Amino acid sequence: MTAQAWRDGRRQAQLARALGDCRPESLSDELARKAGESCRRSRTSDIVDAFVIESAGRRPPQR
């Protein structure tokens, strides 16, 4: 998620380029629950990281 790293667009040209390759995804209730379960399993509390992991796991591999 962009909010995890974005702080000052004037100084983050490389991040802006990298984000151009990303596909935004809405946080559905199902995905939110999966992310919460992931936090429980990993004993962490960073919901943004858990959301990214769960979201990526749903996508087909890139070639």
PDB file of N, CA, C, O and CB in Angstrom:
ATOM      1  N   MET A   1       0.834  -1.170   0.000  1.00  0.00           N
ATOM      2  CA  MET A   1       0.000   0.000   0.000  1.00  0.00           C
ATOM      3  C   MET A   1       0.883   1.238   0.000  1.00  0.00           C
ATOM      4  O   MET A   1       1.895   1.314   0.696  1.00  0.00           O
ATOM      5  CB  MET A   1      -0.951  -0.005   1.204  1.00  0.00           C
ATOM      6  N   THR A   2       0.483   2.158  -0.767  1.00  0.00           N
ATOM      7  CA  THR A   2       1.257   3.377  -0.933  1.00  0.00           C
ATOM      8  C   THR A   2       1.498   4.093   0.397  1.00  0.00           C
ATOM      9  O   THR A   2       2.584   4.628   0.621  1.00  0.00           O
ATOM     10  CB  THR A   2       0.552   4.306  -1.899  1.00  0.00           C
ATOM     11  N   ALA A   3       0.520   4.107   1.260  1.00  0.00           N
ATOM     12  CA  ALA A   3       0.638   4.838   2.522  1.00  0.00           C
ATOM     13  C   ALA A   3       1.773   4.328   3.397  1.00  0.00           C
ATOM     14  O   ALA A   3       2.291   5.070   4.231  1.00  0.00           O
ATOM     15  CB  ALA A   3      -0.658   4.755   3.285  1.00  0.00           C
ATOM     16  N   GLN A   4       2.165   3.071   3.218  1.00  0.00           N
ATOM     17  CA  GLN A   4       3.236   2.491   4.034  1.00  0.00           C
ATOM     18  C   GLN A   4       4.562   3.214   3.801  1.00  0.00           C
ATOM     19  O   GLN A   4       5.372   3.318   4.723  1.00  0.00           O
ATOM     20  CB  GLN A   4       3.393   0.994   3.723  1.00  0.00           C
ATOM     21  N   ALA A   5       4.801   3.718   2.579  1.00  0.00           N
ATOM     22  CA  ALA A   5       6.107   4.294   2.252  1.00  0.00           C
ATOM     23  C   ALA A   5       6.058   5.742   1.768  1.00  0.00           C
ATOM     24  O   ALA A   5       7.070   6.441   1.836  1.00  0.00           O
ATOM     25  CB  ALA A   5       6.761   3.461   1.209  1.00  0.00           C
ATOM     26  N   TRP A   6       4.926   6.202   1.289  1.00  0.00           N
ATOM     27  CA  TRP A   6       4.846   7.532   0.671  1.00  0.00           C
ATOM     28  C   TRP A   6       4.884   8.628   1.718  1.00  0.00           C
ATOM     29  O   TRP A   6       4.081   8.641   2.650  1.00  0.00           O
ATOM     30  CB  TRP A   6       3.573   7.661  -0.165  1.00  0.00           C
ATOM     31  N   ARG A   7       5.828   9.550   1.556  1.00  0.00           N
ATOM     32  CA  ARG A   7       5.935  10.662   2.496  1.00  0.00           C
ATOM     33  C   ARG A   7       6.028  12.018   1.791  1.00  0.00           C
ATOM     34  O   ARG A   7       5.366  12.972   2.201  1.00  0.00           O
ATOM     35  CB  ARG A   7       7.144  10.466   3.387  1.00  0.00           C
ATOM     36  N   ASP A   8       6.838  12.111   0.744  1.00  0.00           N
ATOM     37  CA  ASP A   8       7.043  13.392   0.080  1.00  0.00           C
ATOM     38  C   ASP A   8       7.282  13.125  -1.402  1.00  0.00           C
ATOM     39  O   ASP A   8       8.393  12.778  -1.803  1.00  0.00           O
ATOM     40  CB  ASP A   8       8.240  14.180   0.715  1.00  0.00           C
ATOM     41  N   GLY A   9       6.247  13.285  -2.207  1.00  0.00           N
ATOM     42  CA  GLY A   9       6.327  12.973  -3.628  1.00  0.00           C
ATOM     43  C   GLY A   9       7.426  13.722  -4.373  1.00  0.00           C
ATOM     44  O   GLY A   9       7.906  13.249  -5.403  1.00  0.00           O
ATOM     45  N   ARG A  10       7.824  14.870  -3.871  1.00  0.00           N
ATOM     46  CA  ARG A  10       8.885  15.630  -4.531  1.00  0.00           C
ATOM     47  C   ARG A  10      10.239  14.942  -4.405  1.00  0.00           C
ATOM     48  O   ARG A  10      11.152  15.226  -5.182  1.00  0.00           O
ATOM     49  CB  ARG A  10       8.965  17.032  -3.949  1.00  0.00           C
ATOM     50  N   ARG A  11      10.378  14.049  -3.443  1.00  0.00           N
ATOM     51  CA  ARG A  11      11.664  13.400  -3.187  1.00  0.00           C
ATOM     52  C   ARG A  11      11.631  11.886  -3.421  1.00  0.00           C
ATOM     53  O   ARG A  11      12.583  11.184  -3.081  1.00  0.00           O
ATOM     54  CB  ARG A  11      12.098  13.679  -1.767  1.00  0.00           C
ATOM     55  N   GLN A  12      10.560  11.396  -3.989  1.00  0.00           N
ATOM     56  CA  GLN A  12      10.413   9.951  -4.124  1.00  0.00           C
ATOM     57  C   GLN A  12      10.150   9.530  -5.566  1.00  0.00           C
ATOM     58  O   GLN A  12       9.210   8.783  -5.839  1.00  0.00           O
ATOM     59  CB  GLN A  12       9.290   9.462  -3.236  1.00  0.00           C
ATOM     60  N   ALA A  13      10.961   9.998  -6.462  1.00  0.00           N
ATOM     61  CA  ALA A  13      10.767   9.692  -7.883  1.00  0.00           C
ATOM     62  C   ALA A  13      10.871   8.193  -8.157  1.00  0.00           C
ATOM     63  O   ALA A  13      10.091   7.659  -8.945  1.00  0.00           O
ATOM     64  CB  ALA A  13      11.792  10.445  -8.730  1.00  0.00           C
ATOM     65  N   GLN A  14      11.818   7.509  -7.523  1.00  0.00           N
ATOM     66  CA  GLN A  14      11.963   6.065  -7.755  1.00  0.00           C
ATOM     67  C   GLN A  14      10.752   5.299  -7.242  1.00  0.00           C
ATOM     68  O   GLN A  14      10.273   4.376  -7.901  1.00  0.00           O
ATOM     69  CB  GLN A  14      13.236   5.538  -7.081  1.00  0.00           C
ATOM     70  N   LEU A  15      10.262   5.674  -6.083  1.00  0.00           N
ATOM     71  CA  LEU A  15       9.076   5.021  -5.543  1.00  0.00           C
ATOM     72  C   LEU A  15       7.880   5.284  -6.446  1.00  0.00           C
ATOM     73  O   LEU A  15       7.089   4.374  -6.698  1.00  0.00           O
ATOM     74  CB  LEU A  15       8.788   5.509  -4.112  1.00  0.00           C
ATOM     75  N   ALA A  16       7.734   6.499  -6.932  1.00  0.00           N
ATOM     76  CA  ALA A  16       6.627   6.832  -7.830  1.00  0.00           C
ATOM     77  C   ALA A  16       6.677   5.977  -9.093  1.00  0.00           C
ATOM     78  O   ALA A  16       5.641   5.511  -9.567  1.00  0.00           O
ATOM     79  CB  ALA A  16       6.663   8.323  -8.200  1.00  0.00           C
ATOM     80  N   ARG A  17       7.875   5.769  -9.640  1.00  0.00           N
ATOM     81  CA  ARG A  17       8.010   4.903 -10.825  1.00  0.00           C
ATOM     82  C   ARG A  17       7.623   3.465 -10.488  1.00  0.00           C
ATOM     83  O   ARG A  17       6.915   2.820 -11.261  1.00  0.00           O
ATOM     84  CB  ARG A  17       9.459   4.947 -11.373  1.00  0.00           C
ATOM     85  N   ALA A  18       8.072   2.961  -9.357  1.00  0.00           N
ATOM     86  CA  ALA A  18       7.752   1.591  -8.959  1.00  0.00           C
ATOM     87  C   ALA A  18       6.249   1.420  -8.744  1.00  0.00           C
ATOM     88  O   ALA A  18       5.680   0.392  -9.112  1.00  0.00           O
ATOM     89  CB  ALA A  18       8.515   1.213  -7.682  1.00  0.00           C
ATOM     90  N   LEU A  19       5.616   2.408  -8.158  1.00  0.00           N
ATOM     91  CA  LEU A  19       4.176   2.329  -7.926  1.00  0.00           C
ATOM     92  C   LEU A  19       3.387   2.352  -9.228  1.00  0.00           C
ATOM     93  O   LEU A  19       2.247   1.889  -9.276  1.00  0.00           O
ATOM     94  CB  LEU A  19       3.727   3.470  -7.035  1.00  0.00           C
ATOM     95  N   GLY A  20       3.990   2.888 -10.281  1.00  0.00           N
ATOM     96  CA  GLY A  20       3.326   2.896 -11.585  1.00  0.00           C
ATOM     97  C   GLY A  20       3.088   1.499 -12.111  1.00  0.00           C
ATOM     98  O   GLY A  20       2.202   1.297 -12.941  1.00  0.00           O
ATOM     99  N   ASP A  21       3.862   0.524 -11.645  1.00  0.00           N
ATOM    100  CA  ASP A  21       3.701  -0.867 -12.060  1.00  0.00           C
ATOM    101  C   ASP A  21       2.742  -1.645 -11.177  1.00  0.00           C
ATOM    102  O   ASP A  21       2.466  -2.814 -11.444  1.00  0.00           O
ATOM    103  CB  ASP A  21       5.033  -1.552 -12.069  1.00  0.00           C
ATOM    104  N   CYS A  22       2.234  -1.018 -10.136  1.00  0.00           N
ATOM    105  CA  CYS A  22       1.347  -1.697  -9.194  1.00  0.00           C
ATOM    106  C   CYS A  22      -0.109  -1.599  -9.639  1.00  0.00           C
ATOM    107  O   CYS A  22      -0.516  -0.656 -10.319  1.00  0.00           O
ATOM    108  CB  CYS A  22       1.508  -1.107  -7.791  1.00  0.00           C
ATOM    109  N   ARG A  23      -0.871  -2.601  -9.233  1.00  0.00           N
ATOM    110  CA  ARG A  23      -2.308  -2.589  -9.499  1.00  0.00           C
ATOM    111  C   ARG A  23      -3.037  -2.387  -8.180  1.00  0.00           C
ATOM    112  O   ARG A  23      -2.925  -3.230  -7.291  1.00  0.00           O
ATOM    113  CB  ARG A  23      -2.770  -3.908 -10.198  1.00  0.00           C
ATOM    114  N   PRO A  24      -3.775  -1.304  -8.026  1.00  0.00           N
ATOM    115  CA  PRO A  24      -4.488  -1.065  -6.774  1.00  0.00           C
ATOM    116  C   PRO A  24      -5.574  -2.118  -6.552  1.00  0.00           C
ATOM    117  O   PRO A  24      -6.155  -2.636  -7.505  1.00  0.00           O
ATOM    118  CB  PRO A  24      -5.106   0.341  -6.771  1.00  0.00           C
ATOM    119  N   GLU A  25      -5.831  -2.418  -5.308  1.00  0.00           N
ATOM    120  CA  GLU A  25      -6.861  -3.389  -4.964  1.00  0.00           C
ATOM    121  C   GLU A  25      -7.619  -2.887  -3.746  1.00  0.00           C
ATOM    122  O   GLU A  25      -7.017  -2.384  -2.798  1.00  0.00           O
ATOM    123  CB  GLU A  25      -6.246  -4.790  -4.696  1.00  0.00           C
ATOM    124  N   SER A  26      -8.931  -3.024  -3.772  1.00  0.00           N
ATOM    125  CA  SER A  26      -9.750  -2.616  -2.635  1.00  0.00           C
ATOM    126  C   SER A  26      -9.666  -3.655  -1.530  1.00  0.00           C
ATOM    127  O   SER A  26      -9.478  -4.843  -1.793  1.00  0.00           O
ATOM    128  CB  SER A  26     -11.212  -2.406  -3.062  1.00  0.00           C
ATOM    129  N   LEU A  27      -9.803  -3.208  -0.322  1.00  0.00           N
ATOM    130  CA  LEU A  27      -9.778  -4.097   0.829  1.00  0.00           C
ATOM    131  C   LEU A  27     -11.196  -4.579   1.100  1.00  0.00           C
ATOM    132  O   LEU A  27     -11.990  -3.876   1.726  1.00  0.00           O
ATOM    133  CB  LEU A  27      -9.180  -3.386   2.078  1.00  0.00           C
ATOM    134  N   SER A  28     -11.505  -5.768   0.632  1.00  0.00           N
ATOM    135  CA  SER A  28     -12.813  -6.366   0.870  1.00  0.00           C
ATOM    136  C   SER A  28     -12.857  -6.934   2.292  1.00  0.00           C
ATOM    137  O   SER A  28     -11.823  -7.092   2.940  1.00  0.00           O
ATOM    138  CB  SER A  28     -13.115  -7.476  -0.180  1.00  0.00           C
ATOM    139  N   ASP A  29     -14.044  -7.231   2.756  1.00  0.00           N
ATOM    140  CA  ASP A  29     -14.185  -7.823   4.083  1.00  0.00           C
ATOM    141  C   ASP A  29     -13.476  -9.174   4.136  1.00  0.00           C
ATOM    142  O   ASP A  29     -12.818  -9.489   5.127  1.00  0.00           O
ATOM    143  CB  ASP A  29     -15.675  -7.980   4.452  1.00  0.00           C
ATOM    144  N   GLU A  30     -13.606  -9.969   3.083  1.00  0.00           N
ATOM    145  CA  GLU A  30     -12.949 -11.275   3.041  1.00  0.00           C
ATOM    146  C   GLU A  30     -11.420 -11.127   3.122  1.00  0.00           C
ATOM    147  O   GLU A  30     -10.759 -11.836   3.881  1.00  0.00           O
ATOM    148  CB  GLU A  30     -13.343 -12.027   1.753  1.00  0.00           C
ATOM    149  N   LEU A  31     -10.879 -10.210   2.340  1.00  0.00           N
ATOM    150  CA  LEU A  31      -9.436  -9.996   2.341  1.00  0.00           C
ATOM    151  C   LEU A  31      -8.969  -9.436   3.686  1.00  0.00           C
ATOM    152  O   LEU A  31      -7.891  -9.792   4.163  1.00  0.00           O
ATOM    153  CB  LEU A  31      -9.035  -9.047   1.201  1.00  0.00           C
ATOM    154  N   ALA A  32      -9.763  -8.569   4.296  1.00  0.00           N
ATOM    155  CA  ALA A  32      -9.423  -8.021   5.612  1.00  0.00           C
ATOM    156  C   ALA A  32      -9.343  -9.132   6.653  1.00  0.00           C
ATOM    157  O   ALA A  32      -8.451  -9.130   7.500  1.00  0.00           O
ATOM    158  CB  ALA A  32     -10.457  -6.963   6.043  1.00  0.00           C
ATOM    159  N   ARG A  33     -10.270 -10.077   6.589  1.00  0.00           N
ATOM    160  CA  ARG A  33     -10.257 -11.193   7.540  1.00  0.00           C
ATOM    161  C   ARG A  33      -9.042 -12.084   7.323  1.00  0.00           C
ATOM    162  O   ARG A  33      -8.411 -12.534   8.279  1.00  0.00           O
ATOM    163  CB  ARG A  33     -11.542 -12.020   7.414  1.00  0.00           C
ATOM    164  N   LYS A  34      -8.717 -12.336   6.048  1.00  0.00           N
ATOM    165  CA  LYS A  34      -7.536 -13.150   5.735  1.00  0.00           C
ATOM    166  C   LYS A  34      -6.267 -12.470   6.246  1.00  0.00           C
ATOM    167  O   LYS A  34      -5.379 -13.131   6.783  1.00  0.00           O
ATOM    168  CB  LYS A  34      -7.433 -13.398   4.211  1.00  0.00           C
ATOM    169  N   ALA A  35      -6.184 -11.158   6.080  1.00  0.00           N
ATOM    170  CA  ALA A  35      -5.017 -10.416   6.564  1.00  0.00           C
ATOM    171  C   ALA A  35      -4.931 -10.488   8.088  1.00  0.00           C
ATOM    172  O   ALA A  35      -3.843 -10.639   8.644  1.00  0.00           O
ATOM    173  CB  ALA A  35      -5.080  -8.945   6.102  1.00  0.00           C
ATOM    174  N   GLY A  36      -6.065 -10.382   8.753  1.00  0.00           N
ATOM    175  CA  GLY A  36      -6.084 -10.502  10.207  1.00  0.00           C
ATOM    176  C   GLY A  36      -5.625 -11.876  10.669  1.00  0.00           C
ATOM    177  O   GLY A  36      -4.876 -11.996  11.638  1.00  0.00           O
ATOM    178  N   GLU A  37      -6.082 -12.921   9.962  1.00  0.00           N
ATOM    179  CA  GLU A  37      -5.658 -14.282  10.284  1.00  0.00           C
ATOM    180  C   GLU A  37      -4.156 -14.453  10.051  1.00  0.00           C
ATOM    181  O   GLU A  37      -3.474 -15.142  10.809  1.00  0.00           O
ATOM    182  CB  GLU A  37      -6.445 -15.302   9.444  1.00  0.00           C
ATOM    183  N   SER A  38      -3.656 -13.817   8.995  1.00  0.00           N
ATOM    184  CA  SER A  38      -2.222 -13.872   8.711  1.00  0.00           C
ATOM    185  C   SER A  38      -1.421 -13.236   9.852  1.00  0.00           C
ATOM    186  O   SER A  38      -0.374 -13.753  10.240  1.00  0.00           O
ATOM    187  CB  SER A  38      -1.909 -13.163   7.376  1.00  0.00           C
ATOM    188  N   CYS A  39      -1.907 -12.131  10.379  1.00  0.00           N
ATOM    189  CA  CYS A  39      -1.241 -11.487  11.521  1.00  0.00           C
ATOM    190  C   CYS A  39      -1.233 -12.416  12.729  1.00  0.00           C
ATOM    191  O   CYS A  39      -0.231 -12.510  13.437  1.00  0.00           O
ATOM    192  CB  CYS A  39      -1.938 -10.154  11.881  1.00  0.00           C
ATOM    193  N   ARG A  40      -2.335 -13.095  12.962  1.00  0.00           N
ATOM    194  CA  ARG A  40      -2.388 -14.026  14.091  1.00  0.00           C
ATOM    195  C   ARG A  40      -1.370 -15.151  13.911  1.00  0.00           C
ATOM    196  O   ARG A  40      -0.625 -15.478  14.835  1.00  0.00           O
ATOM    197  CB  ARG A  40      -3.807 -14.610  14.244  1.00  0.00           C
ATOM    198  N   ARG A  41      -1.345 -15.744  12.707  1.00  0.00           N
ATOM    199  CA  ARG A  41      -0.427 -16.856  12.459  1.00  0.00           C
ATOM    200  C   ARG A  41       1.037 -16.441  12.593  1.00  0.00           C
ATOM    201  O   ARG A  41       1.859 -17.199  13.108  1.00  0.00           O
ATOM    202  CB  ARG A  41      -0.670 -17.427  11.075  1.00  0.00           C
ATOM    203  N   SER A  42       1.352 -15.243  12.129  1.00  0.00           N
ATOM    204  CA  SER A  42       2.747 -14.794  12.147  1.00  0.00           C
ATOM    205  C   SER A  42       3.106 -14.045  13.437  1.00  0.00           C
ATOM    206  O   SER A  42       4.255 -13.657  13.643  1.00  0.00           O
ATOM    207  CB  SER A  42       3.015 -13.899  10.946  1.00  0.00           C
ATOM    208  N   ARG A  43       2.112 -13.854  14.289  1.00  0.00           N
ATOM    209  CA  ARG A  43       2.305 -13.129  15.557  1.00  0.00           C
ATOM    210  C   ARG A  43       2.880 -11.731  15.329  1.00  0.00           C
ATOM    211  O   ARG A  43       3.783 -11.282  16.036  1.00  0.00           O
ATOM    212  CB  ARG A  43       3.234 -13.923  16.486  1.00  0.00           C
ATOM    213  N   THR A  44       2.325 -11.059  14.316  1.00  0.00           N
ATOM    214  CA  THR A  44       2.706  -9.674  14.028  1.00  0.00           C
ATOM    215  C   THR A  44       1.454  -8.813  14.041  1.00  0.00           C
ATOM    216  O   THR A  44       0.342  -9.332  14.133  1.00  0.00           O
ATOM    217  CB  THR A  44       3.445  -9.559  12.655  1.00  0.00           C
ATOM    218  N   SER A  45       1.625  -7.517  13.950  1.00  0.00           N
ATOM    219  CA  SER A  45       0.466  -6.628  13.961  1.00  0.00           C
ATOM    220  C   SER A  45       0.448  -5.673  12.771  1.00  0.00           C
ATOM    221  O   SER A  45      -0.394  -4.775  12.718  1.00  0.00           O
ATOM    222  CB  SER A  45       0.441  -5.836  15.246  1.00  0.00           C
ATOM    223  N   ASP A  46       1.355  -5.849  11.820  1.00  0.00           N
ATOM    224  CA  ASP A  46       1.395  -4.937  10.674  1.00  0.00           C
ATOM    225  C   ASP A  46       0.377  -5.377   9.636  1.00  0.00           C
ATOM    226  O   ASP A  46       0.664  -6.218   8.784  1.00  0.00           O
ATOM    227  CB  ASP A  46       2.814  -4.885  10.053  1.00  0.00           C
ATOM    228  N   ILE A  47      -0.808  -4.804   9.717  1.00  0.00           N
ATOM    229  CA  ILE A  47      -1.911  -5.201   8.860  1.00  0.00           C
ATOM    230  C   ILE A  47      -1.641  -4.861   7.393  1.00  0.00           C
ATOM    231  O   ILE A  47      -2.143  -5.544   6.500  1.00  0.00           O
ATOM    232  CB  ILE A  47      -3.193  -4.532   9.323  1.00  0.00           C
ATOM    233  N   VAL A  48      -0.863  -3.823   7.138  1.00  0.00           N
ATOM    234  CA  VAL A  48      -0.544  -3.462   5.752  1.00  0.00           C
ATOM    235  C   VAL A  48       0.297  -4.552   5.104  1.00  0.00           C
ATOM    236  O   VAL A  48       0.010  -4.960   3.979  1.00  0.00           O
ATOM    237  CB  VAL A  48       0.200  -2.109   5.695  1.00  0.00           C
ATOM    238  N   ASP A  49       1.318  -5.025   5.786  1.00  0.00           N
ATOM    239  CA  ASP A  49       2.128  -6.118   5.245  1.00  0.00           C
ATOM    240  C   ASP A  49       1.279  -7.361   5.028  1.00  0.00           C
ATOM    241  O   ASP A  49       1.409  -8.030   4.003  1.00  0.00           O
ATOM    242  CB  ASP A  49       3.300  -6.437   6.182  1.00  0.00           C
ATOM    243  N   ALA A  50       0.415  -7.676   5.981  1.00  0.00           N
ATOM    244  CA  ALA A  50      -0.448  -8.855   5.852  1.00  0.00           C
ATOM    245  C   ALA A  50      -1.390  -8.713   4.658  1.00  0.00           C
ATOM    246  O   ALA A  50      -1.617  -9.681   3.933  1.00  0.00           O
ATOM    247  CB  ALA A  50      -1.261  -9.073   7.144  1.00  0.00           C
ATOM    248  N   PHE A  51      -1.933  -7.532   4.451  1.00  0.00           N
ATOM    249  CA  PHE A  51      -2.813  -7.294   3.307  1.00  0.00           C
ATOM    250  C   PHE A  51      -2.059  -7.507   1.997  1.00  0.00           C
ATOM    251  O   PHE A  51      -2.579  -8.141   1.079  1.00  0.00           O
ATOM    252  CB  PHE A  51      -3.396  -5.868   3.361  1.00  0.00           C
ATOM    253  N   VAL A  52      -0.845  -6.987   1.906  1.00  0.00           N
ATOM    254  CA  VAL A  52      -0.046  -7.139   0.678  1.00  0.00           C
ATOM    255  C   VAL A  52       0.234  -8.617   0.416  1.00  0.00           C
ATOM    256  O   VAL A  52       0.124  -9.076  -0.721  1.00  0.00           O
ATOM    257  CB  VAL A  52       1.291  -6.349   0.786  1.00  0.00           C
ATOM    258  N   ILE A  53       0.590  -9.356   1.446  1.00  0.00           N
ATOM    259  CA  ILE A  53       0.887 -10.783   1.283  1.00  0.00           C
ATOM    260  C   ILE A  53      -0.353 -11.547   0.847  1.00  0.00           C
ATOM    261  O   ILE A  53      -0.293 -12.340  -0.092  1.00  0.00           O
ATOM    262  CB  ILE A  53       1.437 -11.373   2.591  1.00  0.00           C
ATOM    263  N   GLU A  54      -1.460 -11.321   1.510  1.00  0.00           N
ATOM    264  CA  GLU A  54      -2.697 -12.023   1.152  1.00  0.00           C
ATOM    265  C   GLU A  54      -3.164 -11.645  -0.256  1.00  0.00           C
ATOM    266  O   GLU A  54      -3.627 -12.501  -1.009  1.00  0.00           O
ATOM    267  CB  GLU A  54      -3.803 -11.709   2.172  1.00  0.00           C
ATOM    268  N   SER A  55      -3.043 -10.389  -0.601  1.00  0.00           N
ATOM    269  CA  SER A  55      -3.442  -9.923  -1.923  1.00  0.00           C
ATOM    270  C   SER A  55      -2.564 -10.546  -3.003  1.00  0.00           C
ATOM    271  O   SER A  55      -3.063 -11.001  -4.033  1.00  0.00           O
ATOM    272  CB  SER A  55      -3.369  -8.393  -1.996  1.00  0.00           C
ATOM    273  N   ALA A  56      -1.268 -10.564  -2.767  1.00  0.00           N
ATOM    274  CA  ALA A  56      -0.338 -11.133  -3.756  1.00  0.00           C
ATOM    275  C   ALA A  56      -0.583 -12.629  -3.940  1.00  0.00           C
ATOM    276  O   ALA A  56      -0.429 -13.154  -5.043  1.00  0.00           O
ATOM    277  CB  ALA A  56       1.125 -10.889  -3.327  1.00  0.00           C
ATOM    278  N   GLY A  57      -0.960 -13.306  -2.876  1.00  0.00           N
ATOM    279  CA  GLY A  57      -1.211 -14.743  -2.960  1.00  0.00           C
ATOM    280  C   GLY A  57      -2.399 -15.104  -3.824  1.00  0.00           C
ATOM    281  O   GLY A  57      -2.523 -16.255  -4.242  1.00  0.00           O
ATOM    282  N   ARG A  58      -3.266 -14.165  -4.102  1.00  0.00           N
ATOM    283  CA  ARG A  58      -4.450 -14.398  -4.925  1.00  0.00           C
ATOM    284  C   ARG A  58      -4.204 -14.188  -6.405  1.00  0.00           C
ATOM    285  O   ARG A  58      -5.033 -14.558  -7.237  1.00  0.00           O
ATOM    286  CB  ARG A  58      -5.558 -13.506  -4.481  1.00  0.00           C
ATOM    287  N   ARG A  59      -3.099 -13.612  -6.727  1.00  0.00           N
ATOM    288  CA  ARG A  59      -2.836 -13.256  -8.126  1.00  0.00           C
ATOM    289  C   ARG A  59      -2.055 -14.342  -8.860  1.00  0.00           C
ATOM    290  O   ARG A  59      -1.241 -15.047  -8.262  1.00  0.00           O
ATOM    291  CB  ARG A  59      -2.071 -11.943  -8.195  1.00  0.00           C
ATOM    292  N   PRO A  60      -2.307 -14.466 -10.140  1.00  0.00           N
ATOM    293  CA  PRO A  60      -1.531 -15.453 -10.911  1.00  0.00           C
ATOM    294  C   PRO A  60      -0.077 -14.994 -11.040  1.00  0.00           C
ATOM    295  O   PRO A  60       0.196 -13.794 -11.016  1.00  0.00           O
ATOM    296  CB  PRO A  60      -2.157 -15.666 -12.322  1.00  0.00           C
ATOM    297  N   PRO A  61       0.852 -15.937 -11.177  1.00  0.00           N
ATOM    298  CA  PRO A  61       2.268 -15.555 -11.326  1.00  0.00           C
ATOM    299  C   PRO A  61       2.488 -14.686 -12.567  1.00  0.00           C
ATOM    300  O   PRO A  61       1.843 -14.887 -13.597  1.00  0.00           O
ATOM    301  CB  PRO A  61       3.153 -16.812 -11.408  1.00  0.00           C
ATOM    302  N   GLN A  62       3.394 -13.730 -12.461  1.00  0.00           N
ATOM    303  CA  GLN A  62       3.748 -12.878 -13.586  1.00  0.00           C
ATOM    304  C   GLN A  62       4.827 -13.537 -14.406  1.00  0.00           C
ATOM    305  O   GLN A  62       5.721 -14.176 -13.852  1.00  0.00           O
ATOM    306  CB  GLN A  62       4.205 -11.501 -13.110  1.00  0.00           C
ATOM    307  N   ARG A  63       4.765 -13.395 -15.708  1.00  0.00           N
ATOM    308  CA  ARG A  63       5.790 -13.960 -16.578  1.00  0.00           C
ATOM    309  C   ARG A  63       6.512 -12.882 -17.303  1.00  0.00           C
ATOM    310  O   ARG A  63       7.418 -13.166 -18.088  1.00  0.00           O
ATOM    311  CB  ARG A  63       5.197 -14.930 -17.561  1.00  0.00           C
TER     312      ARG A  63
END
